[in-house]
Amino acid sequence: MQKFNNTSEIEELDEILGQERAIEAMEVGLKIDNSAYNIYVSGHSGTGKSTYTLKALNKYANGNTKHKDWCYVHNFEHPREPIAIGLKIGQGKVFKKDIEKLIEALLGELKDAFESEDYELGKNQLLESYDIEKEALLKEIKKYGEDRGFKLKNSRIGMVFVPLKEDYEDEVSDEEFYKTKRDLEHMAIQTVYKIRDIEDEAKEALLELEEEIGRFIIDPHIEELSKKYEDYEKVQQYLKNIREDILENIFLFYLDEEELKDKIDKDHFLKYRVNLLVDNDSDKTKLSAPIVVETNPSPANLFGKIEYDYYNGNLKTDFTKIIPGAVHKANGGYLVLYAEQLLRYALSWDMLKRTIQSKKITIDTNTAINPESIPVDIKVILIGSNYVYNVLYNYDSDFSKYFKIFVDFDSEMNKSENNEMGIARFIALQCKKNNLKHFTYDAVQEVINFSTRLSGDVDKLSTEFNKIMEVVVEGNAYSQENNSEFVEKEDVKRAIKERRKRLNKIECKLDESMENGFTLIDTTGSRVGVINGLSVLSTGEYSFGRPSRITVTTSVGSKGVINIEREVKMSGSIHDKGVMILSGYLSENFAQESPLSMNASICFEQSYGGVDGDSASGAELYAILSSLSGIPLKQNIAATGSINQKGEIQVVGGITEKIEGFYFTCKQKGLTGIQGVIIPQNNSRNIVLSDEVTDAVNKGLFHIYTVNNVEEAMEILTDVNFDKIKELVKNRLDSFNQIRNSANK
């Protein structure tokens, strides 16, 4: 890493570190315009996958303007099926205002037209001509009756004829009287029908007059909007439907305020409104595709919903109550979801797959309306863990169809000069971004050492930047206490120390138990069939090493190696496998010419929480060989490492924590200068010790022995040549075999 005084002198980080594979995969996924090439982003928390995902999306979204504004409008032919209209970016808001202005203008202009003198004059002239015709009919029938001695009279039951003279009925015969009266009544009925026809014709003519005036006023507005939206077929049809509906209900446009209020209460004018569902008329969405991050992906939040009003004891809804979901807002762009949160809603996951497959957004509703589906063009990015990815891949056959790109973020990167400088630049960025003090070169180097320790490999750096950021923020806090200009090395060390202190309560409790003599561990002397194994305990994010006493007893028998933990169901499957491998090793080396006539009981002493993992299988074998040979094992040396059936020592995890765990145990009981640990040779690169333990090793106060096989480990633990140990073991097994044969005779 190039030298600098403090991070204010270096360029801030503007890229992601150590994720070349993930970056290449993301680039491929974003370049492919195919609905099946959605992306799953995986990796440990804090590796920057969410930050990078949004940064990459912003890069590809910039300049991408294939998305649209979307509206819902009333369907005049099928009112329960609102129509979806897609418009160019920014046109949705304009269209909504244009329709509002249209209705507002028509309300004013039509009202003025129908209240004008010209309209009243034309209306009166029209009605007057029909009134004259009606009067002529009435005069005609009246005269016709009078000529026959009857006069026309209106009554509750209509027009009736009565004699002009009181004695008229005496002057004529009954037959002539009733015949004349019947003729007149029949003629009256015919006249009534004619008058009704005239009235109907008058009404029809009046409606034609209103419609003619309406067309004269409405058509210019409709034609203007039709020309403006000539590229949109659905808008053209919608405008035609509005025109026809207004002409059909034109009387509503010239009612007085009270009458109009009654009609508005019945939501007649609601049908002329526009529900602007998705509006992309913002500075950002005008210039780039939408990027929507939904952190609560319920079905309603993802795919929209329809709201209700409570009206006169009933639930009521309409197309203006349609609310968009994240998929609507991300249409034409990118939708970012978190897998664990999405899978909490089984329906959301099913609907998302259905949407990707059908390329349509459907609001799943049981309401009185059924909105038209909207075409969808979207790329979905799921962010989650490797575990969730594997579960979906193996148990959901649709997952691999729709998420073909796997972006896998690594938890570590190579410890190169470029990456070390990258961490320094990351610190520079965070100092500026969060208004923190800048870090000195030595302070940055201490953060890099912390990153190496997190990775568990001297040749690697951790990419868990959230944990690195914790040390940066806390180091800045301790620097403020010291009133120093920059964050110094000691501030970072203190931050790391205090961080450990906050998390190591269980470790301290175990140390206290050992100090009080409750936990039995020897770090001096030698014992037959007893060895200190090394294990790692975890409490949340904190892990620490702890020695465990492993004891073995052997006797004549035929059961082979007995795992006491397994017998009481406190052993995991991996540990059981490790113990069974011991039988393979013993058979390979000591049972080629005679049966393996022994019982060997293995026990982790004072273990109450269960045992798993095979890292203790080497130590268990050493204890078995010690018990069989009678040669004691040094208690000042602890051992870790898994073993195969050929006696080779294999790498294990948590090597740093295991070494430090035994060191601090020895320190608590008193360092003698001959204490140490045996570890697999191939674990050497995983040793990233604290300064204290490193100093003790360098000064010869504590020792680390690396081995490749059982022979090397046993010679370190016993100071006896392995051939001698092997001979003693064979003799003991032969004696067991003889005893067993004698007992069977």
Rosetta blueprint (number, residue, H / E / L):
1 M L
2 Q L
3 K L
4 F L
5 N L
6 N E
7 T H
8 S H
9 E H
10 I L
11 E L
12 E L
13 L L
14 D L
15 E L
16 I L
17 L L
18 G L
19 Q L
20 E H
21 R H
22 A H
23 I H
24 E H
25 A H
26 M H
27 E H
28 V H
29 G H
30 L H
31 K H
32 I L
33 D L
34 N L
35 S L
36 A L
37 Y E
38 N L
39 I E
40 Y E
41 V E
42 S E
43 G L
44 H L
45 S L
46 G L
47 T L
48 G L
49 K H
50 S H
51 T H
52 Y H
53 T H
54 L H
55 K H
56 A H
57 L H
58 N H
59 K H
60 Y H
61 A H
62 N E
63 G L
64 N L
65 T L
66 K L
67 H L
68 K L
69 D E
70 W E
71 C E
72 Y E
73 V E
74 H L
75 N L
76 F L
77 E L
78 H L
79 P L
80 R L
81 E L
82 P L
83 I E
84 A E
85 I E
86 G E
87 L E
88 K L
89 I L
90 G L
91 Q H
92 G H
93 K H
94 V H
95 F H
96 K H
97 K H
98 D H
99 I H
100 E H
101 K H
102 L H
103 I H
104 E H
105 A H
106 L H
107 L H
108 G H
109 E H
110 L H
111 K H
112 D H
113 A H
114 F H
115 E L
116 S L
117 E H
118 D H
119 Y H
120 E H
121 L H
122 G H
123 K H
124 N H
125 Q H
126 L H
127 L H
128 E H
129 S H
130 Y H
131 D H
132 I H
133 E H
134 K H
135 E H
136 A H
137 L H
138 L H
139 K H
140 E H
141 I H
142 K H
143 K H
144 Y H
145 G H
146 E H
147 D H
148 R L
149 G L
150 F E
151 K E
152 L E
153 K E
154 N E
155 S E
156 R L
157 I L
158 G E
159 M E
160 V E
161 F E
162 V E
163 P E
164 L L
165 K L
166 E L
167 D L
168 Y H
169 E H
170 D H
171 E H
172 V L
173 S L
174 D H
175 E H
176 E H
177 F H
178 Y H
179 K H
180 T H
181 K H
182 R H
183 D H
184 L H
185 E H
186 H H
187 M H
188 A H
189 I H
190 Q H
191 T H
192 V H
193 Y H
194 K H
195 I H
196 R H
197 D H
198 I H
199 E H
200 D H
201 E H
202 A H
203 K H
204 E H
205 A H
206 L H
207 L H
208 E H
209 L H
210 E H
211 E H
212 E H
213 I H
214 G H
215 R H
216 F H
217 I H
218 I H
219 D H
220 P H
221 H H
222 I H
223 E H
224 E H
225 L H
226 S H
227 K H
228 K H
229 Y L
230 E L
231 D L
232 Y L
233 E H
234 K H
235 V H
236 Q H
237 Q H
238 Y H
239 L H
240 K H
241 N H
242 I H
243 R H
244 E H
245 D H
246 I H
247 L H
248 E H
249 N L
250 I H
251 F H
252 L H
253 F H
254 Y H
255 L L
256 D L
257 E H
258 E H
259 E H
260 L H
261 K H
262 D H
263 K H
264 I H
265 D H
266 K L
267 D L
268 H H
269 F H
270 L H
271 K H
272 Y H
273 R L
274 V E
275 N E
276 L E
277 L E
278 V E
279 D L
280 N L
281 D L
282 S L
283 D H
284 K H
285 T H
286 K H
287 L H
288 S E
289 A L
290 P L
291 I E
292 V E
293 V E
294 E E
295 T L
296 N L
297 P L
298 S L
299 P H
300 A H
301 N H
302 L H
303 F H
304 G L
305 K E
306 I E
307 E L
308 Y L
309 D E
310 Y E
311 Y E
312 N L
313 G L
314 N E
315 L E
316 K E
317 T L
318 D L
319 F H
320 T H
321 K H
322 I E
323 I E
324 P L
325 G L
326 A H
327 V H
328 H H
329 K H
330 A H
331 N L
332 G L
333 G L
334 Y E
335 L E
336 V E
337 L E
338 Y E
339 A H
340 E H
341 Q H
342 L H
343 L L
344 R L
345 Y L
346 A H
347 L H
348 S H
349 W H
350 D H
351 M H
352 L H
353 K H
354 R H
355 T H
356 I H
357 Q H
358 S H
359 K L
360 K E
361 I E
362 T L
363 I L
364 D L
365 T L
366 N L
367 T L
368 A L
369 I L
370 N L
371 P L
372 E L
373 S L
374 I E
375 P E
376 V L
377 D L
378 I L
379 K E
380 V E
381 I E
382 L E
383 I E
384 G E
385 S L
386 N H
387 Y H
388 V H
389 Y H
390 N H
391 V H
392 L H
393 Y H
394 N H
395 Y H
396 D L
397 S L
398 D L
399 F H
400 S H
401 K H
402 Y H
403 F E
404 K L
405 I E
406 F E
407 V E
408 D E
409 F L
410 D L
411 S L
412 E E
413 M E
414 N E
415 K L
416 S L
417 E H
418 N H
419 N H
420 E H
421 M H
422 G H
423 I H
424 A H
425 R H
426 F H
427 I H
428 A H
429 L H
430 Q H
431 C H
432 K H
433 K H
434 N L
435 N L
436 L L
437 K L
438 H L
439 F E
440 T E
441 Y H
442 D H
443 A H
444 V H
445 Q H
446 E H
447 V H
448 I H
449 N H
450 F H
451 S H
452 T H
453 R H
454 L H
455 S H
456 G L
457 D L
458 V L
459 D L
460 K E
461 L E
462 S E
463 T L
464 E L
465 F H
466 N H
467 K H
468 I H
469 M H
470 E H
471 V H
472 V H
473 V H
474 E H
475 G H
476 N H
477 A H
478 Y H
479 S H
480 Q H
481 E H
482 N H
483 N L
484 S L
485 E L
486 F L
487 V E
488 E L
489 K H
490 E H
491 D H
492 V H
493 K H
494 R H
495 A H
496 I H
497 K H
498 E H
499 R H
500 R H
501 K H
502 R H
503 L H
504 N L
505 K H
506 I H
507 E H
508 C H
509 K H
510 L H
511 D H
512 E H
513 S H
514 M H
515 E H
516 N L
517 G L
518 F L
519 T L
520 L L
521 I L
522 D L
523 T L
524 T L
525 G L
526 S E
527 R E
528 V L
529 G L
530 V E
531 I E
532 N E
533 G E
534 L E
535 S E
536 V E
537 L E
538 S E
539 T E
540 G L
541 E L
542 Y E
543 S E
544 F E
545 G E
546 R E
547 P E
548 S E
549 R E
550 I E
551 T E
552 V E
553 T E
554 T E
555 S E
556 V L
557 G L
558 S L
559 K L
560 G E
561 V E
562 I E
563 N E
564 I H
565 E H
566 R H
567 E H
568 V L
569 K L
570 M L
571 S E
572 G L
573 S H
574 I H
575 H H
576 D H
577 K H
578 G H
579 V H
580 M H
581 I H
582 L H
583 S H
584 G H
585 Y H
586 L H
587 S H
588 E H
589 N H
590 F H
591 A L
592 Q L
593 E L
594 S L
595 P L
596 L L
597 S L
598 M L
599 N E
600 A E
601 S E
602 I E
603 C E
604 F E
605 E L
606 Q L
607 S L
608 Y L
609 G L
610 G L
611 V E
612 D L
613 G L
614 D L
615 S L
616 A L
617 S H
618 G H
619 A H
620 E H
621 L H
622 Y H
623 A H
624 I H
625 L H
626 S H
627 S H
628 L H
629 S H
630 G L
631 I L
632 P L
633 L E
634 K E
635 Q L
636 N L
637 I E
638 A E
639 A E
640 T L
641 G L
642 S E
643 I E
644 N L
645 Q L
646 K L
647 G L
648 E E
649 I E
650 Q E
651 V L
652 V L
653 G L
654 G L
655 I H
656 T H
657 E H
658 K H
659 I H
660 E H
661 G H
662 F H
663 Y H
664 F H
665 T H
666 C H
667 K H
668 Q H
669 K H
670 G L
671 L L
672 T L
673 G L
674 I L
675 Q L
676 G E
677 V E
678 I E
679 I E
680 P E
681 Q H
682 N H
683 N H
684 S H
685 R H
686 N H
687 I L
688 V L
689 L L
690 S L
691 D H
692 E H
693 V H
694 T H
695 D H
696 A H
697 V H
698 N H
699 K L
700 G L
701 L L
702 F L
703 H E
704 I E
705 Y E
706 T E
707 V E
708 N L
709 N E
710 V H
711 E H
712 E H
713 A H
714 M H
715 E H
716 I H
717 L H
718 T H
719 D L
720 V L
721 N L
722 F H
723 D H
724 K H
725 I H
726 K H
727 E H
728 L H
729 V H
730 K H
731 N H
732 R H
733 L H
734 D H
735 S H
736 F H
737 N H
738 Q H
739 I H
740 R H
741 N H
742 S H
743 A H
744 N H
745 K L
